[in-house]
Amino acid sequence: MKTLVMIFAITLITAASATAQYDEKHRPQIHFSPPAMWMNDPNGMVYHNGEYHLFYQYYPKDTVWGPMHWGHAISRDLVRWQNMPIAIEPDKLGYIFSGSAVADKNNSAGFKNSSNTPLVAMFTYHDPDGEKAGRSDFQYQGIAFSNDSGRTWTKFDKNPVISNAEKVRDFRDPKVIWHEPTKRWIVSLAVGNHIRFYESPDMKNWTLTGRFGGKGVGAQTGVWECPDLFPLKIEGTNETKWVLLVSINPGGPNGGSATQYFVGSFDGKAFRSDAPPERINWLDHGRDNYAGVTWDNIPNGRRIFLGWMSNWDYAQKVPTAPWRSSMTLPRDLALRKTSKGISVVQKFSLETAALQGAEFFKLKNKTADGKLLLGNAGQPMAEITIEIDLAKSSSSEFGIEAANSKGEKMIVGFDAAAKRFFTDRTNSGDSSFSKDFIKGRHYSPRLNVSSTVKLHLIFDTASVELIADDGTVAMTDTFFPSETLNDFSFFANGGNARLVSARGWKLRSIWR
């Protein structure tokens, strides 16, 4: 039976790959997207034997959400991806919702049957029949294992390993980590409006140890999802803090779904936030970065993040075919002491530098008043860095505009008066598919900016990612122009702007 399932899965993925040319309209060229059909949350991300495994929520029969499987891709450089057969499929216990994967180096679960270190995945079973019948206990947790570096998976024959005894409707998205001080596996589980923590010696038998969240803690306007718990050192110190990522839908800072984070301590039992409970910290202030988590088992203490580049407000309606959705570029996370306390900061992972091609503009110590043409990249993929000297600038706002001959444009900039970054896709192309897609500008919070402002932007066919102010701000937005946005300009409105430096590079497609 298992052989037949694998044959079917390989047939599906081969058929999808055969139809996907990766040159369709709006198809990302530097971001991962599935060969065909529906994709949402990244999950099960683990580094093992030199390979970055990306599993993701996948429905292989349609471009809208359906019975969830785990899709699978691997990479050796975090940039170029090889599509693999479907990893885990639904069964009589239900659909396969989000979860995580770890390398069980000590064989604590007892699944090892060769010289290879087994991978163990933990995921949420979602029972659609139980949901339709009106039950509340239709979500529970199961595990599966692989002894061939993630190529094939076998489900544990005694699933579920965490039952839903309290009959909570939203009981999902387990993120497993190894906690060295207590020599225990820890799982963070999203339960309605809070996170629960369980411990286990073997990933088969779990004990509830603590809870975090609930009314009055962080953003509470939607359901909590996709937690991730990990330690990070504070930059420039030997002090370590714990970070808890929690996605929420709806309730994002600019509408729809988004990801918040908490910084605090974890003793192996429970997480405690250092900030007042009402404080909300957003990981990304754009509209299109959700359900992101980090890779497990990355060498050298790096913490690399990847998000789903969409928003549940319109994810199932965006004008793409034969696929829907893509992932963000990988980002390295760090902690930094700021005026607002200890904050998560981000940068595009070093590996993305391999995408750089020819430089298409370079400026130094240039004053701009109005619009300054930077050049035509000849393609939609471009990387741009800008540094502005605020002390020598008088403009009310400035930034980058990507445009085409149809008058469509995507704008990313800085509002100097309000001291906040913004993105504006109002005139970026097709928005007819959803009334929720265009809702004016998207803003970051007000910042305590220094004498200079820095923007690092990466454009793809239908998206832009901004990391600004040395990593304290991130904004991610998608857009759907009728033709390529490849004419780049710098604008300074209401005065002039002093460019300390500005550089732009063409980027290479990961599929060519």
KOLMIBA-721433 format. One record per residue (C-alpha): residue number from 1; x, y, z. Coordinates in Angstrom, 3 decimals, padded with zeros to 6 digits. Example, Ala and Ser with C-alpha at 12.3 -4.5 7.8 and 13.67 -1.06 7.14 Angstrom:
BEGIN
(1; (012.300; -004.500; 007.800))
(2; (013.670; -001.060; 007.140))
END
This chain:
BEGIN
(1; (000.000; 000.000; 000.000))
(2; (002.810; 002.382; 000.916))
(3; (004.449; 001.718; -002.482))
(4; (001.218; 002.595; -004.302))
(5; (000.914; 005.822; -002.323))
(6; (004.471; 006.802; -003.207))
(7; (003.898; 006.058; -006.904))
(8; (000.770; 008.206; -006.842))
(9; (002.617; 011.044; -005.117))
(10; (005.506; 010.924; -007.577))
(11; (003.043; 010.919; -010.485))
(12; (001.309; 014.012; -009.102))
(13; (004.477; 015.990; -008.571))
(14; (005.925; 014.915; -011.942))
(15; (002.747; 015.983; -013.731))
(16; (002.786; 019.314; -011.922))
(17; (006.451; 019.885; -012.758))
(18; (005.807; 019.048; -016.404))
(19; (003.187; 021.829; -016.692))
(20; (005.139; 024.387; -014.663))
(21; (007.562; 026.300; -016.865))
(22; (008.238; 028.878; -014.151))
(23; (007.701; 031.595; -016.752))
(24; (003.957; 032.094; -016.340))
(25; (002.538; 035.571; -015.765))
(26; (003.261; 036.756; -012.191))
(27; (005.418; 033.664; -011.532))
(28; (008.133; 034.447; -008.929))
(29; (011.651; 034.081; -010.277))
(30; (013.674; 034.346; -007.043))
(31; (011.136; 033.104; -004.485))
(32; (010.004; 029.525; -003.976))
(33; (006.592; 028.666; -005.384))
(34; (005.142; 025.191; -005.962))
(35; (005.128; 023.715; -009.474))
(36; (001.331; 023.877; -009.482))
(37; (-001.768; 024.122; -007.305))
(38; (-002.281; 025.530; -003.807))
(39; (000.371; 026.241; -001.174))
(40; (000.235; 027.980; 002.195))
(41; (002.200; 027.707; 005.488))
(42; (005.858; 026.658; 005.441))
(43; (006.327; 023.843; 007.968))
(44; (008.620; 020.991; 008.940))
(45; (011.681; 023.079; 008.082))
(46; (014.850; 021.263; 009.100))
(47; (018.506; 021.282; 007.996))
(48; (019.943; 017.786; 007.615))
(49; (022.958; 016.302; 005.807))
(50; (023.704; 019.531; 003.979))
(51; (020.122; 020.018; 002.800))
(52; (017.523; 022.588; 003.769))
(53; (014.160; 020.852; 003.819))
(54; (011.123; 023.002; 003.137))
(55; (007.800; 021.281; 003.709))
(56; (004.620; 023.254; 003.160))
(57; (000.858; 023.060; 003.293))
(58; (-000.184; 021.776; -000.118))
(59; (-003.340; 020.786; -001.968))
(60; (-002.369; 019.003; -005.178))
(61; (-005.802; 019.074; -006.859))
(62; (-006.763; 022.751; -006.942))
(63; (-005.459; 026.312; -006.620))
(64; (-007.583; 026.952; -003.526))
(65; (-007.269; 025.485; -000.044))
(66; (-008.375; 021.847; 000.287))
(67; (-007.410; 018.603; 002.056))
(68; (-003.938; 019.428; 003.301))
(69; (-000.805; 017.441; 002.433))
(70; (002.836; 018.235; 003.136))
(71; (004.522; 019.351; -000.062))
(72; (008.316; 019.138; -000.108))
(73; (011.334; 020.878; -001.632))
(74; (015.032; 020.774; -000.808))
(75; (017.921; 023.170; -001.297))
(76; (021.634; 023.165; -000.610))
(77; (022.002; 026.945; -000.780))
(78; (018.672; 028.369; 000.492))
(79; (018.134; 029.938; -002.917))
(80; (017.629; 027.271; -005.580))
(81; (015.018; 024.616; -004.857))
(82; (014.384; 021.093; -006.099))
(83; (010.762; 019.979; -006.038))
(84; (010.250; 016.611; -004.383))
(85; (007.320; 014.160; -004.194))
(86; (004.559; 014.859; -001.707))
(87; (005.923; 013.923; 001.716))
(88; (002.910; 013.218; 003.945))
(89; (-000.676; 012.624; 002.802))
(90; (-004.031; 012.609; 004.610))
(91; (-005.322; 009.335; 006.022))
(92; (-008.275; 008.064; 008.062))
(93; (-007.252; 010.295; 010.989))
(94; (-007.566; 013.448; 008.897))
(95; (-005.814; 016.095; 006.831))
(96; (-002.151; 016.886; 007.535))
(97; (-001.991; 020.433; 008.892))
(98; (001.107; 022.468; 009.842))
(99; (003.848; 021.196; 012.116))
(100; (007.595; 020.796; 012.355))
(101; (010.470; 018.359; 011.863))
(102; (013.650; 017.585; 013.786))
(103; (016.747; 015.426; 013.419))
(104; (016.584; 012.836; 016.218))
(105; (020.354; 012.512; 016.677))
(106; (020.084; 010.364; 019.815))
(107; (017.315; 008.162; 018.409))
(108; (015.162; 009.068; 021.383))
(109; (012.005; 008.026; 019.525))
(110; (013.493; 004.653; 018.581))
(111; (012.736; 004.962; 014.866))
(112; (016.302; 004.469; 013.615))
(113; (016.793; 001.404; 011.416))
(114; (020.042; 002.255; 009.637))
(115; (023.175; 004.322; 010.055))
(116; (021.197; 007.451; 009.107))
(117; (019.896; 009.884; 011.712))
(118; (016.106; 009.696; 011.556))
(119; (013.997; 012.760; 010.907))
(120; (010.794; 013.012; 012.944))
(121; (007.887; 015.192; 011.860))
(122; (005.081; 016.303; 014.142))
(123; (001.893; 017.669; 012.610))
(124; (-001.738; 018.394; 013.321))
(125; (-004.350; 015.919; 012.181))
(126; (-007.558; 017.706; 011.182))
(127; (-010.569; 015.388; 011.036))
(128; (-013.051; 016.909; 008.520))
(129; (-015.802; 014.428; 009.388))
(130; (-015.561; 015.324; 013.065))
(131; (-015.707; 019.016; 012.203))
(132; (-018.786; 018.521; 010.005))
(133; (-020.450; 016.527; 012.769))
(134; (-020.137; 019.522; 015.085))
(135; (-017.511; 018.013; 017.394))
(136; (-014.842; 020.228; 018.958))
(137; (-012.088; 017.600; 019.247))
(138; (-011.348; 017.278; 015.527))
(139; (-007.702; 018.431; 015.798))
(140; (-004.910; 016.438; 017.491))
(141; (-001.205; 015.787; 016.980))
(142; (000.566; 012.943; 015.177))
(143; (004.130; 012.081; 014.197))
(144; (005.908; 010.417; 011.269))
(145; (009.532; 009.470; 010.665))
(146; (012.020; 009.162; 007.823))
(147; (015.223; 007.117; 007.661))
(148; (016.243; 008.251; 004.185))
(149; (016.865; 011.989; 004.674))
(150; (013.243; 012.994; 004.256))
(151; (012.577; 011.232; 000.956))
(152; (009.908; 008.894; 002.339))
(153; (007.876; 009.021; 005.549))
(154; (006.141; 006.462; 007.740))
(155; (003.436; 007.507; 010.173))
(156; (003.637; 006.299; 013.769))
(157; (001.190; 003.433; 014.205))
(158; (-000.041; 004.717; 017.566))
(159; (-001.055; 008.232; 016.489))
(160; (-002.253; 010.575; 017.878))
(161; (000.489; 011.361; 020.389))
(162; (-001.337; 014.388; 021.834))
(163; (-005.087; 013.970; 021.975))
(164; (-007.594; 016.790; 022.310))
(165; (-009.117; 015.796; 025.639))
(166; (-010.383; 019.306; 026.392))
(167; (-012.156; 019.423; 023.011))
(168; (-010.682; 022.747; 021.889))
(169; (-011.596; 023.740; 018.319))
(170; (-008.239; 025.345; 017.442))
(171; (-005.561; 022.929; 018.672))
(172; (-002.729; 022.875; 016.176))
(173; (000.625; 023.683; 014.569))
(174; (003.144; 021.892; 016.848))
(175; (006.699; 023.254; 016.743))
(176; (009.207; 020.816; 018.266))
(177; (012.652; 021.733; 019.600))
(178; (015.290; 019.943; 021.676))
(179; (015.888; 021.638; 025.054))
(180; (019.404; 020.712; 026.062))
(181; (019.273; 021.843; 029.751))
(182; (016.381; 019.494; 030.540))
(183; (017.275; 016.823; 027.942))
(184; (013.696; 016.930; 026.719))
(185; (011.799; 017.585; 023.528))
(186; (009.575; 020.644; 023.854))
(187; (006.570; 021.357; 021.681))
(188; (004.788; 024.706; 021.372))
(189; (001.157; 024.275; 020.381))
(190; (-001.358; 026.943; 019.343))
(191; (-004.596; 026.539; 021.312))
(192; (-007.224; 029.176; 020.537))
(193; (-005.860; 032.428; 021.942))
(194; (-002.752; 031.088; 023.674))
(195; (000.249; 028.761; 023.368))
(196; (000.722; 025.558; 025.362))
(197; (004.050; 023.876; 026.059))
(198; (004.569; 020.124; 026.409))
(199; (007.684; 018.072; 027.177))
(200; (008.641; 014.555; 026.154))
(201; (011.657; 012.223; 026.342))
(202; (010.737; 010.449; 023.102))
(203; (008.206; 012.537; 021.099))
(204; (005.611; 009.810; 021.720))
(205; (004.554; 010.615; 025.293))
(206; (003.872; 014.256; 026.105))
(207; (003.165; 016.131; 029.357))
(208; (001.659; 019.636; 029.521))
(209; (004.035; 021.983; 031.394))
(210; (002.928; 025.559; 030.794))
(211; (000.828; 028.120; 028.961))
(212; (001.381; 031.612; 027.580))
(213; (-001.086; 034.141; 026.219))
(214; (-004.802; 034.499; 026.585))
(215; (-006.923; 037.609; 026.985))
(216; (-004.892; 040.788; 027.314))
(217; (-001.626; 039.325; 026.004))
(218; (-000.389; 040.595; 022.653))
(219; (-002.746; 040.860; 019.677))
(220; (-005.983; 038.998; 020.381))
(221; (-008.263; 039.913; 017.468))
(222; (-007.865; 036.555; 015.761))
(223; (-006.857; 032.937; 016.276))
(224; (-003.250; 032.254; 017.333))
(225; (-001.383; 029.957; 014.935))
(226; (002.030; 028.621; 013.914))
(227; (004.148; 029.209; 017.058))
(228; (007.927; 028.993; 017.047))
(229; (010.126; 029.087; 020.164))
(230; (013.911; 029.524; 020.016))
(231; (016.868; 031.141; 021.838))
(232; (018.895; 034.050; 020.425))
(233; (021.864; 035.993; 021.736))
(234; (021.527; 039.750; 022.058))
(235; (023.894; 041.442; 019.618))
(236; (027.168; 042.509; 021.196))
(237; (026.594; 040.509; 024.390))
(238; (026.724; 036.971; 025.721))
(239; (023.167; 037.257; 027.001))
(240; (020.571; 034.890; 025.557))
(241; (016.844; 035.506; 025.391))
(242; (014.015; 033.353; 024.074))
(243; (011.785; 034.435; 021.206))
(244; (008.235; 033.207; 020.684))
(245; (006.698; 033.794; 017.241))
(246; (002.897; 033.662; 017.028))
(247; (000.917; 034.234; 013.841))
(248; (-002.600; 035.637; 014.082))
(249; (-005.515; 035.756; 011.662))
(250; (-007.132; 038.248; 011.399))
(251; (-005.701; 041.230; 013.241))
(252; (-002.488; 042.212; 011.437))
(253; (-001.175; 045.800; 011.694))
(254; (-002.307; 046.626; 008.150))
(255; (-005.207; 044.183; 007.976))
(256; (-005.648; 040.443; 007.676))
(257; (-003.048; 037.930; 008.819))
(258; (000.377; 038.719; 010.304))
(259; (003.010; 037.494; 012.770))
(260; (003.747; 038.904; 016.214))
(261; (006.640; 038.048; 018.527))
(262; (007.487; 038.054; 022.218))
(263; (010.935; 038.207; 023.856))
(264; (011.495; 036.679; 027.267))
(265; (012.670; 033.575; 029.116))
(266; (011.967; 029.852; 028.914))
(267; (012.871; 027.394; 031.680))
(268; (011.922; 024.192; 029.908))
(269; (008.399; 024.393; 031.250))
(270; (006.881; 027.773; 030.399))
(271; (007.638; 030.984; 028.526))
(272; (007.548; 034.390; 030.231))
(273; (007.579; 037.643; 028.293))
(274; (009.805; 040.507; 029.423))
(275; (007.400; 043.109; 028.026))
(276; (004.076; 044.302; 029.437))
(277; (001.321; 041.902; 028.309))
(278; (-000.442; 044.509; 026.194))
(279; (002.615; 045.287; 024.065))
(280; (002.421; 044.069; 020.470))
(281; (005.555; 043.528; 018.394))
(282; (005.031; 042.740; 014.705))
(283; (007.670; 040.863; 012.743))
(284; (006.604; 042.401; 009.421))
(285; (004.359; 045.425; 008.748))
(286; (003.519; 044.543; 005.161))
(287; (000.398; 042.668; 004.121))
(288; (002.038; 039.521; 002.824))
(289; (004.177; 037.692; 005.360))
(290; (002.319; 035.111; 007.422))
(291; (002.769; 031.798; 009.267))
(292; (006.542; 032.055; 009.092))
(293; (008.789; 029.823; 011.187))
(294; (012.502; 029.030; 011.385))
(295; (014.674; 026.110; 010.343))
(296; (015.692; 023.603; 012.984))
(297; (019.258; 022.309; 013.304))
(298; (020.997; 025.169; 011.460))
(299; (024.771; 025.187; 012.146))
(300; (026.600; 028.007; 013.970))
(301; (023.588; 029.159; 015.927))
(302; (021.911; 030.893; 012.998))
(303; (018.164; 031.377; 013.097))
(304; (016.774; 031.517; 009.551))
(305; (013.149; 032.485; 008.960))
(306; (010.809; 031.868; 006.024))
(307; (007.221; 033.098; 005.678))
(308; (004.214; 032.463; 003.459))
(309; (004.010; 035.473; 001.131))
(310; (000.263; 036.008; 001.145))
(311; (-002.687; 037.067; 003.289))
(312; (-005.855; 035.132; 004.097))
(313; (-007.906; 038.208; 003.119))
(314; (-007.340; 037.359; -000.558))
(315; (-004.911; 034.422; -000.804))
(316; (-007.369; 032.171; -002.641))
(317; (-008.273; 034.864; -005.181))
(318; (-004.967; 036.247; -006.443))
(319; (-004.703; 036.109; -010.279))
(320; (-002.098; 033.375; -010.705))
(321; (-002.178; 030.015; -012.475))
(322; (-001.426; 027.120; -012.495))
(323; (-000.151; 027.766; -008.929))
(324; (-001.022; 029.963; -005.989))
(325; (001.326; 031.469; -003.400))
(326; (005.043; 031.759; -002.805))
(327; (007.415; 032.068; 000.142))
(328; (009.467; 035.048; 001.278))
(329; (013.216; 035.057; 000.863))
(330; (015.079; 033.545; 003.823))
(331; (015.981; 036.023; 006.563))
(332; (018.429; 035.764; 009.453))
(333; (016.931; 036.858; 012.773))
(334; (018.828; 038.446; 015.658))
(335; (018.108; 040.342; 018.892))
(336; (019.134; 043.924; 019.503))
(337; (018.769; 046.408; 022.354))
(338; (016.724; 049.336; 021.006))
(339; (014.862; 052.330; 022.413))
(340; (011.774; 050.097; 022.567))
(341; (013.537; 047.321; 024.457))
(342; (015.020; 044.129; 023.091))
(343; (013.733; 043.704; 019.553))
(344; (013.974; 041.131; 016.779))
(345; (015.932; 042.466; 013.808))
(346; (016.180; 040.904; 010.364))
(347; (018.410; 040.797; 007.315))
(348; (018.226; 038.908; 004.065))
(349; (020.248; 035.740; 004.522))
(350; (023.782; 035.927; 003.159))
(351; (022.974; 033.175; 000.670))
(352; (020.662; 035.518; -001.277))
(353; (023.755; 037.423; -002.480))
(354; (024.240; 034.579; -004.967))
(355; (021.248; 035.965; -006.855))
(356; (023.088; 039.155; -007.780))
(357; (023.903; 039.747; -011.429))
(358; (025.078; 042.905; -013.158))
(359; (024.866; 046.252; -011.425))
(360; (022.497; 048.552; -013.344))
(361; (023.031; 051.780; -011.400))
(362; (025.386; 053.215; -008.791))
(363; (025.207; 056.676; -007.234))
(364; (027.182; 058.400; -004.508))
(365; (026.647; 061.771; -002.794))
(366; (023.793; 062.755; -005.100))
(367; (021.006; 065.243; -004.336))
(368; (017.597; 064.418; -005.796))
(369; (014.663; 066.814; -006.148))
(370; (011.524; 065.305; -007.644))
(371; (012.130; 062.140; -009.661))
(372; (015.570; 060.706; -010.389))
(373; (015.658; 057.955; -013.019))
(374; (017.783; 055.000; -011.897))
(375; (017.456; 052.789; -014.942))
(376; (015.601; 049.942; -016.567))
(377; (016.601; 046.575; -015.174))
(378; (015.195; 044.787; -018.242))
(379; (013.457; 042.357; -015.867))
(380; (011.360; 042.539; -012.700))
(381; (013.972; 041.074; -010.330))
(382; (016.175; 043.684; -008.738))
(383; (017.998; 044.407; -005.492))
(384; (018.341; 048.021; -004.386))
(385; (020.105; 049.616; -001.427))
(386; (019.662; 053.298; -000.541))
(387; (021.136; 055.440; 002.235))
(388; (019.752; 058.951; 002.828))
(389; (021.311; 061.715; 004.917))
(390; (018.320; 063.205; 006.753))
(391; (020.293; 066.190; 008.019))
(392; (020.905; 067.305; 004.433))
(393; (017.411; 066.488; 003.142))
(394; (014.258; 068.601; 003.136))
(395; (011.763; 066.314; 001.367))
(396; (008.583; 065.242; 003.141))
(397; (008.871; 061.745; 001.707))
(398; (011.242; 059.804; -000.508))
(399; (011.765; 056.280; -001.801))
(400; (011.812; 053.912; -004.739))
(401; (009.238; 053.534; -007.505))
(402; (009.092; 050.506; -009.814))
(403; (006.953; 051.253; -012.884))
(404; (006.002; 050.091; -016.376))
(405; (004.795; 051.696; -019.629))
(406; (001.144; 051.254; -018.592))
(407; (001.542; 053.706; -015.717))
(408; (001.408; 050.957; -013.091))
(409; (003.805; 051.369; -010.183))
(410; (004.812; 049.915; -006.843))
(411; (006.120; 052.460; -004.329))
(412; (008.273; 051.880; -001.246))
(413; (009.348; 054.867; 000.770))
(414; (009.886; 056.831; 003.957))
(415; (007.526; 059.468; 005.322))
(416; (010.002; 061.927; 006.824))
(417; (007.372; 063.968; 008.647))
(418; (005.768; 060.960; 010.362))
(419; (009.099; 059.102; 010.605))
(420; (007.761; 055.813; 009.257))
(421; (008.261; 053.594; 006.233))
(422; (005.453; 052.764; 003.840))
(423; (004.503; 050.664; 000.835))
(424; (001.874; 051.713; -001.706))
(425; (000.428; 049.269; -004.248))
(426; (-002.671; 051.359; -005.024))
(427; (-001.766; 051.629; -008.721))
(428; (000.404; 048.529; -009.036))
(429; (-001.867; 046.527; -011.358))
(430; (-004.794; 044.153; -011.003))
(431; (-006.754; 044.424; -007.776))
(432; (-010.178; 043.457; -009.146))
(433; (-010.017; 039.997; -007.589))
(434; (-010.611; 041.284; -004.033))
(435; (-011.932; 044.436; -002.379))
(436; (-009.541; 043.688; 000.489))
(437; (-006.375; 043.878; -001.613))
(438; (-006.108; 047.675; -001.886))
(439; (-006.543; 049.477; 001.404))
(440; (-004.356; 052.528; 000.958))
(441; (-000.764; 052.692; 002.066))
(442; (000.742; 050.206; 004.495))
(443; (002.797; 051.815; 007.258))
(444; (005.443; 050.780; 009.735))
(445; (005.281; 052.231; 013.259))
(446; (006.857; 055.600; 014.002))
(447; (010.612; 055.237; 014.430))
(448; (013.357; 056.920; 016.397))
(449; (015.496; 057.294; 013.290))
(450; (019.105; 058.386; 013.374))
(451; (020.707; 060.891; 011.024))
(452; (020.512; 058.447; 008.130))
(453; (017.808; 056.207; 006.726))
(454; (018.647; 052.930; 005.002))
(455; (016.418; 050.868; 002.712))
(456; (017.233; 047.403; 001.380))
(457; (014.685; 046.253; -001.204))
(458; (014.347; 043.094; -003.260))
(459; (011.810; 043.083; -006.093))
(460; (010.476; 040.000; -007.830))
(461; (007.891; 039.580; -010.591))
(462; (004.972; 040.186; -008.227))
(463; (006.423; 041.137; -004.842))
(464; (008.724; 043.429; -002.930))
(465; (010.462; 042.862; 000.398))
(466; (011.830; 045.803; 002.369))
(467; (014.244; 045.567; 005.269))
(468; (015.040; 049.007; 006.626))
(469; (016.632; 050.944; 009.453))
(470; (019.345; 048.280; 009.875))
(471; (016.831; 045.478; 010.239))
(472; (014.386; 047.013; 012.703))
(473; (011.648; 047.295; 010.038))
(474; (010.419; 044.712; 007.529))
(475; (007.571; 045.092; 005.040))
(476; (006.450; 042.541; 002.454))
(477; (003.821; 043.157; -000.224))
(478; (002.637; 041.395; -003.355))
(479; (001.248; 043.059; -006.508))
(480; (000.017; 041.936; -009.941))
(481; (000.955; 044.285; -012.809))
(482; (-000.229; 043.806; -016.389))
(483; (003.387; 043.950; -017.543))
(484; (006.756; 043.907; -015.823))
(485; (007.642; 046.696; -013.408))
(486; (011.257; 047.228; -014.393))
(487; (011.721; 051.016; -014.673))
(488; (013.207; 052.128; -011.364))
(489; (013.256; 055.682; -010.046))
(490; (014.108; 057.473; -006.837))
(491; (011.607; 060.140; -005.795))
(492; (011.818; 063.027; -003.335))
(493; (008.563; 064.893; -002.778))
(494; (008.201; 068.306; -001.126))
(495; (011.902; 069.069; -001.157))
(496; (015.200; 067.362; -001.883))
(497; (016.889; 064.231; -000.579))
(498; (020.595; 063.653; -000.191))
(499; (021.618; 060.185; -001.334))
(500; (024.763; 059.094; 000.462))
(501; (024.741; 056.031; -001.760))
(502; (022.381; 054.094; -004.006))
(503; (023.045; 050.829; -005.834))
(504; (020.964; 048.452; -007.893))
(505; (021.611; 044.950; -009.188))
(506; (019.765; 042.725; -011.606))
(507; (018.993; 039.333; -010.068))
(508; (019.222; 035.870; -011.595))
(509; (016.233; 033.554; -011.813))
(510; (016.475; 030.486; -009.560))
(511; (014.631; 028.427; -012.196))
(512; (016.877; 029.125; -015.202))
END
